[in-house]
Amino acid sequence: LGALESAALRTADPHTLWRFYFVLGSAQLTLGRFEIALEHTLKSLQYAKEMSKRAPVAHLTSLNLLGNVYMAMTNWDQALQVMEGGLALADAIGSTRLKGTLLLNQGAVFASLGRPRDSVAAYQKALTIGQEAGLIGLQGTALNNIGDSYLISKNYPRAEVFARQALAKFREAGEWGGVATAQSNIGFALMGQGKIREGDAEVRAALRQNQESGAKADQEAILGELGRMYEQAGLYREAVATIREQQTLSAQLFRADRKKSVAALQEQ
């Protein structure tokens, strides 16, 4: 890694250095090494400002990553500040897709801060952008996140409406991970309305799809929510069995993450 960094620095080319530190920051974020990810992302931002061509786009791309790093660090104030700057820049350069992404992230931060109205408002703005620009995947994600907000507030009929709309958009976009997420949300919304058997079938179908695609982290999250829905319905035996299933998967994920982190450190 040191040799690669030295080679990048020798080029003295802002674009090369921006790309190098951006990729490095993204990789460190994925590995959960947030402080190092922050350091490299800030360096990418520095070199983006020095570029002679496409500087605003590179700057905006790095701002989006920086917001993600602050979100991972649960530094909500810094994340919001970065996103506000990113949204202003996206408007200035007409970057519709990244503006939509920033709004989705902003909505997630508001949700984490317990500001559901602001969260839904941000998702609605992202949805409008997706509709106007014909970005089907963005529409699906925005609809799904709005549905999530209604699940959290236990407005299950509204949650079902938005989850079904999200499912249709994800299918249209061919985003099968999104399809599984929306289908599980439909199941949770149905269970919240007392339709336990029907809802359970939807959730189990989503779990099978994640299992087939190897999306174990998504499986684990869905199992955790399914256990809570069983408990809420008073089905304690099913809740315990589901939580045990989740714990087994959590242990597998932990071992896999540890192995990946060790391999990454050995490679460096």
Disulfide bonds with the S-S distance in Angstrom:
none
